[in-house]
Amino acid sequence: MKPHAWRKAANALIAALNAFDAEGVQALFTANAVIDDPSTGHIFEGHAGIGDYVERYFRGYHTVTRFLSLTDLGDNKARLRVDFTGDFGHETGLLVIEADPDGLFVRIDADLE
């Protein structure tokens, strides 16, 4: 994906997460996508897992995500740096995101700085 496409995809993801819109988030991912988030101790697979992730860790903790930066890594991957605030306090996160040729997310590897 080109840098402007990555930014558009990142904005869509952040907007859906901040709205606690599990279906909207799921629509941005392929059916068999994976989110690996060690901070939660879980790997979330497919649309059902991604919906659970949104409900538990975004709606459940009133998480607000703010865009900080985006770096194109090539090979349909990018690194998204975000700011998280919510009932847990404040964290800065790094998301390595991978997309398919249609721009749907295939995988996100999340980590905290």
C-alpha positions in Angstrom: 0.0 0.0 0.0 1.1 3.6 -0.6 1.7 5.9 2.4 -1.6 7.8 1.8 -3.5 4.5 1.7 -1.8 3.4 5.0 -2.9 6.7 6.6 -6.4 6.3 5.4 -6.6 2.7 6.7 -5.0 3.8 10.1 -7.5 6.6 10.4 -10.4 4.2 9.7 -9.2 1.8 12.3 -8.7 4.4 15.0 -12.1 6.0 14.3 -13.8 2.6 14.6 -11.9 1.7 17.8 -12.7 5.1 19.4 -16.4 4.5 18.5 -16.2 1.1 20.1 -17.6 -0.2 16.8 -16.7 -3.8 16.8 -18.5 -4.5 13.4 -16.7 -1.5 11.9 -13.4 -2.7 13.1 -14.1 -6.3 11.8 -15.0 -4.9 8.4 -11.4 -3.5 8.1 -10.0 -7.1 8.5 -9.9 -10.2 6.4 -12.1 -13.1 7.8 -9.0 -15.0 9.0 -7.0 -12.0 10.3 -5.0 -12.1 13.5 -4.3 -9.6 16.2 -1.4 -10.6 18.5 -1.4 -8.4 21.6 1.0 -9.6 24.3 -0.1 -6.9 26.7 -3.4 -8.7 26.9 -1.9 -12.2 27.0 -4.0 -13.2 24.0 -4.0 -13.7 20.3 -7.3 -12.8 18.6 -8.3 -14.7 15.5 -10.9 -14.0 12.8 -13.8 -11.6 13.0 -15.1 -13.2 16.2 -11.8 -12.7 18.0 -11.4 -9.2 16.7 -14.8 -8.3 18.0 -14.0 -9.7 21.4 -10.8 -7.7 21.4 -12.7 -4.4 20.7 -15.3 -5.2 23.3 -12.9 -6.3 26.1 -10.0 -3.9 25.6 -11.5 -0.8 24.0 -15.1 -0.6 25.1 -14.3 -2.4 28.4 -11.5 0.0 29.4 -12.9 3.1 27.6 -9.8 3.2 25.5 -9.2 6.3 23.4 -6.6 5.9 20.6 -4.7 8.8 19.1 -2.5 8.7 16.0 1.1 9.6 16.5 3.0 8.4 13.4 3.1 5.9 10.6 6.1 4.3 8.9 5.8 2.2 5.7 7.9 -0.9 6.1 7.4 -2.3 2.6 6.0 -5.7 1.8 2.4 -4.5 2.6 3.5 -3.7 6.2 3.6 -0.5 8.2 4.3 0.5 11.8 1.7 2.6 13.4 2.6 4.4 16.7 -0.4 5.4 18.8 -1.3 6.9 22.1 -3.7 5.0 24.3 -5.6 6.4 27.3 -8.4 4.8 29.3 -9.3 3.3 32.6 -5.9 1.7 32.8 -4.0 5.1 32.5 -1.8 6.0 29.6 0.4 3.9 27.2 2.1 4.4 23.9 1.7 1.5 21.5 3.4 0.2 18.4 1.3 -1.7 15.9 3.0 -3.6 13.0 0.1 -3.9 10.6 0.0 -6.0 7.5 -2.6 -5.6 4.7 -3.7 -7.7 1.7 -3.7 -6.2 -1.8 -7.3 -4.9 -1.3 -6.2 -2.9 1.8 -7.8 -5.2 4.4 -5.8 -5.9 7.5 -4.4 -9.4 7.6 -2.4 -9.2 10.9 -1.6 -6.7 13.6 1.3 -7.4 16.0 0.8 -5.0 19.0 3.3 -4.0 21.6 3.7 -1.2 24.2 6.7 1.1 24.3 
